[in-house]
Amino acid sequence: MSLVSFNNVKKSFGGETVLDNVDFSLDKGGIYGFIGRNGSGKTVIFKLMSGLMIPDSGSVLYNGENITKKRKFIDPMGVMIETPGFIPHYSGMKNLKILNSLSSSPASEDDIKAFLSRLGLDSKDRRPVRAYSLGMRQKLGIIQAVMNRPELIILDEPMNSLDTNSANEVRKLFLELNENGATIVMASHIAEDIETLCTKKFIIDNCTVRECEQ
């Protein structure tokens, strides 16, 4: 059984069709890359996949369960879509602790600190997130998506605003998480991310999704 399946999914906004009769499936254990121009529908697909949006027609299945009917965020899933959002007057560590407390599989404080340290952030930094640089906020967004070691990790342009060293460390982290059983779905404008990380690629064009030839 596939981990994620889209079945004849259609989604429109204001009368404009973004996705039309989209069909694809993702098996457990892969790293999947989605490619498409700006506005092609990558973010919409990710929101549908995570239960943050419902299709106009068709169904989205997660582990065989129709999340279109459930209409809520799926817990064993880590998501970073668009700009990471945090409580601006709290520190990065405090934000992560709050998010961690909402998980059915909370990470230990030591694990959270280890993720922060690995990506060059300091768990003792008391500055509010509003004082963080774009790169720091991006790293915090990645950490909140992966810290509970979810079964499925969905990442929309995860390398945005990262310097070369940080991006390389994040790629290593993704590969390690995948080796430990996580399925990763990502979109990136950086060709190296798609070419070096992804085991299968999909292209979004003219409201449809098709698998790229390897």
VMD Tcl script that draws the C-alpha trace (Angstrom):
set ca {
  {0.00 0.00 0.00}
  {1.23 3.46 -0.89}
  {1.94 5.98 1.86}
  {0.27 8.82 -0.09}
  {-2.12 8.62 -3.03}
  {-3.84 11.36 -5.03}
  {-6.88 10.08 -6.92}
  {-8.46 12.30 -9.59}
  {-7.79 15.39 -7.50}
  {-9.04 18.74 -8.74}
  {-8.51 22.12 -7.08}
  {-9.54 25.58 -8.25}
  {-9.39 29.07 -6.81}
  {-11.74 31.82 -7.96}
  {-12.72 29.83 -11.02}
  {-9.11 29.21 -12.05}
  {-8.12 25.53 -12.09}
  {-4.75 24.83 -10.47}
  {-4.89 21.02 -10.42}
  {-7.03 18.87 -12.68}
  {-7.49 15.07 -12.39}
  {-4.18 14.62 -10.61}
  {-3.18 11.01 -9.96}
  {0.06 9.84 -8.36}
  {1.25 7.75 -5.44}
  {4.27 7.79 -3.15}
  {5.65 4.66 -1.53}
  {7.20 4.60 1.92}
  {10.91 5.25 2.23}
  {11.56 7.45 -0.79}
  {12.68 11.05 -1.25}
  {10.36 12.66 -3.78}
  {11.01 15.91 -5.60}
  {8.31 18.10 -7.14}
  {9.35 20.48 -9.90}
  {7.36 23.29 -11.46}
  {7.36 26.97 -12.21}
  {6.12 29.47 -9.63}
  {2.36 29.20 -9.34}
  {2.23 25.73 -10.91}
  {0.62 24.18 -7.84}
  {3.47 22.72 -5.75}
  {2.35 24.43 -2.55}
  {-1.27 23.44 -3.20}
  {-0.23 19.80 -3.57}
  {1.69 19.96 -0.30}
  {-1.25 21.53 1.54}
  {-3.59 18.86 0.18}
  {-1.10 16.15 1.14}
  {-0.87 17.40 4.72}
  {-4.60 17.86 5.21}
  {-4.31 21.65 5.43}
  {-6.52 22.00 2.34}
  {-9.21 19.83 0.80}
  {-9.72 19.19 -2.94}
  {-12.79 20.27 -4.86}
  {-13.13 16.67 -6.05}
  {-11.18 13.43 -5.86}
  {-9.43 12.08 -2.78}
  {-6.09 12.16 -0.98}
  {-5.18 9.00 0.94}
  {-2.57 8.71 3.69}
  {-1.79 5.12 4.68}
  {-5.05 4.17 3.00}
  {-7.13 6.66 5.00}
  {-9.06 9.32 3.14}
  {-7.81 12.54 4.73}
  {-10.22 14.48 2.51}
  {-12.98 13.33 4.82}
  {-10.95 13.67 8.01}
  {-10.27 17.35 7.33}
  {-7.51 17.81 9.84}
  {-3.72 17.85 10.01}
  {-2.19 14.38 10.13}
  {-0.07 14.00 13.26}
  {2.77 11.65 12.16}
  {3.79 14.26 9.61}
  {6.30 17.12 9.65}
  {5.52 20.08 7.43}
  {7.27 23.26 6.34}
  {5.20 25.04 3.72}
  {5.90 28.60 2.58}
  {7.43 30.93 5.17}
  {7.90 29.24 8.57}
  {5.55 30.80 11.11}
  {6.48 31.24 14.77}
  {5.37 33.31 17.76}
  {7.59 36.34 17.06}
  {8.20 37.47 20.66}
  {9.30 34.02 21.87}
  {12.77 32.53 21.45}
  {13.43 29.76 18.96}
  {13.75 27.17 21.72}
  {10.48 28.25 23.35}
  {8.68 28.06 20.01}
  {9.98 24.54 19.43}
  {8.96 23.45 22.94}
  {5.42 24.69 22.36}
  {5.14 22.89 19.03}
  {6.72 19.77 20.50}
  {4.12 19.70 23.29}
  {1.38 19.38 20.65}
  {2.84 16.20 19.15}
  {1.66 12.71 20.04}
  {5.32 11.66 19.86}
  {7.21 14.51 21.53}
  {10.97 14.73 21.18}
  {13.21 14.97 24.21}
  {14.64 18.36 25.07}
  {18.11 16.97 24.40}
  {17.05 15.94 20.88}
  {15.72 19.43 20.17}
  {18.93 20.98 21.43}
  {20.94 18.59 19.25}
  {18.99 19.63 16.14}
  {19.53 23.31 16.96}
  {23.24 22.81 17.50}
  {23.63 20.80 14.32}
  {22.13 23.60 12.23}
  {24.16 26.29 13.98}
  {21.51 27.64 16.36}
  {21.93 28.06 20.12}
  {19.26 26.63 22.44}
  {20.30 29.24 25.04}
  {19.73 32.17 22.68}
  {16.95 34.20 24.30}
  {16.46 36.60 21.42}
  {12.90 36.62 20.06}
  {12.37 34.98 16.68}
  {11.49 38.39 15.22}
  {15.17 39.29 15.65}
  {16.34 36.22 13.71}
  {17.76 36.48 10.20}
  {15.88 34.81 7.34}
  {18.38 31.95 7.37}
  {17.95 31.38 11.11}
  {14.17 31.28 10.76}
  {14.49 28.85 7.87}
  {16.64 26.52 10.00}
  {14.10 26.76 12.82}
  {11.36 25.85 10.35}
  {13.29 22.77 9.23}
  {13.85 21.71 12.84}
  {10.16 22.00 13.74}
  {9.33 19.80 10.75}
  {11.79 17.02 11.61}
  {12.28 17.11 15.40}
  {9.57 14.52 16.15}
  {11.06 12.20 13.50}
  {7.74 11.84 11.66}
  {6.90 9.17 9.12}
  {6.35 11.76 6.38}
  {8.21 15.08 6.03}
  {6.92 17.71 3.57}
  {9.27 20.58 2.74}
  {8.56 23.52 0.45}
  {11.84 25.15 -0.67}
  {13.77 24.11 2.46}
  {17.08 25.61 1.30}
  {15.76 29.16 0.91}
  {18.04 31.74 2.59}
  {20.62 29.12 3.65}
  {24.33 29.59 3.03}
  {26.29 26.82 1.30}
  {27.57 25.16 4.48}
  {24.14 25.17 6.10}
  {22.49 23.78 2.96}
  {25.03 20.95 2.82}
  {24.36 20.09 6.47}
  {20.61 20.11 5.87}
  {21.03 17.73 2.91}
  {23.03 15.36 5.14}
  {20.30 15.56 7.77}
  {17.58 14.72 5.23}
  {19.52 11.68 4.00}
  {20.02 10.46 7.57}
  {16.32 10.86 8.38}
  {15.45 8.97 5.19}
  {17.87 6.17 6.04}
  {16.08 5.89 9.39}
  {12.72 5.39 7.71}
  {11.31 8.85 6.95}
  {9.64 9.49 3.62}
  {10.51 12.99 2.40}
  {8.60 15.11 -0.11}
  {10.17 18.35 -1.23}
  {10.10 21.15 -3.75}
  {13.23 23.11 -4.56}
  {14.39 25.55 -7.22}
  {17.93 24.34 -6.53}
  {18.74 21.62 -9.07}
  {21.33 20.04 -6.77}
  {18.68 19.32 -4.14}
  {16.48 17.44 -6.59}
  {19.30 15.66 -8.42}
  {21.30 14.52 -5.40}
  {18.54 13.81 -2.88}
  {15.47 12.58 -4.72}
  {14.83 8.97 -5.65}
  {11.87 9.95 -7.83}
  {10.84 13.26 -9.42}
  {7.48 14.66 -10.49}
  {6.82 17.65 -12.70}
  {3.76 19.88 -12.34}
  {2.65 21.49 -15.58}
  {-0.68 22.54 -17.10}
  {-2.56 21.55 -13.93}
  {-1.30 17.98 -14.06}
  {1.41 15.93 -12.34}
  {3.58 13.39 -14.11}
  {6.57 11.36 -13.08}
  {9.87 12.38 -14.67}
  {11.92 9.79 -16.48}
  {15.11 8.98 -14.55}
}
mol new
graphics top color blue
foreach p $ca { graphics top sphere $p radius 0.5 }
foreach p [lrange $ca 0 end-1] q [lrange $ca 1 end] { graphics top cylinder $p $q radius 0.2 }
display resetview
